[in-house]
């Protein structure tokens, strides 16, 4: 990774002089950068954790069908999908910091506009803008962390990243309790946090992804990433499906089975709380015994937890415990998947592999609210959890077939990089 801006020159020197920092070693600077990125990720998680259920509840109260509600929620992930088609070059040209900052600005502007007009088409467009901005800042920050982390600590670092997102995501739904004070209050609160994120980002240096002079063509990089890491790319799809389905469909499910709005706002953070408990231990465990066995075991047990939710129906404490267990086990899927991808693909191909993971996340996030909403409307409220459990079980089965592909990794890597 090359530094395009020397920390000893220009405005960067003035900034640290102003802060009383005359000198800063490379290691301290890396720790400071990581700290700021983690704070920004917490704020991004808070925004996502609030907006998904908040908008779903507002539309449900307005009489919008669960199918249309899910379709509108999917707009966020359509924006995610679209930006992933073009994000690699902007990150290479502008650097990590500028792309993250642009993402923060887009999300802030869109969030401020939500209360102005309660219209499905208008909200669809705003959700797309949120998806574009949120995905841009996550892609750049994830790539910045994974590409700069040593292999022996990659699982731990990306686990801290995922844990930080879970912290924000867990706090976010509590903002629903601000709704009685006025529809604009929750949105204004989120916007204030994003202004803070913008100010924090101003203190980071400009850094850029590694670009090799004789790196493979884009087509070969993407094809090679899929060939080497297809199993590691699935967790991003599953995490996107789970996150969007739970946050967009569960409020509808809860209200229909007799769970109060207040309890919905308290149950949703349980997924994030579970993730907080196990995210770092699972990341460190994966550093020791490998990502694959940790992902497979977590997927299997998480599937059982999701399948158990309909058994509790409106018994909120049973749902809470099931969410804690499921969140703890599969809440680290996205971060562990990224760490596993970084283990398997060449460093120059990591941006391409991360784009595929982000696209998978957005596809899963689009499918989740729509499939879940249609299931609630035409099958049964609990069908959303049967779909979730079934997908994680299928992932576990796929893991048994990845070993043979991994045995070809060395020869494929040589062929891919030549």
Protein Blocks (a to p, Z undefined) as FASTA:
>chain_A
ZZfbdfkgcjllmmmmmnopabacfklmmmmmmmmmmmmmmmmmmmmmmmmmmmmmmmmm
nopafklmmmmmmmmmmmmmmmmmmmmmmmmmnommlmmmmmmmmmmmmmmmmmmpccfk
lmmmmmmmmmmmmmmmmmmmmmmmmmmpcfklmmmmmmmmmmmmmmmmmmmmmmmmmmmn
ojklmmmmmmmmmmmmmmmmmmpccddddddfkbccfklmmmmmmmmmmmmmmmmmmmmm
mmmmmmmmmmmmmmmnopafklmmmmmmmmmmmmmmmmmmmmmmmmmnojklmmmmmmmm
mmmmmmmmmmnmmamklmmmmmmmmmmmmmmmmmmmmmmmmmmpcfklmmmmmmmmmmmm
mmmmmmmmmmmmmmmmmmomklmmmmmmmmmmmmmmmmmmmmmmmmmmmmmmmmmmZZ
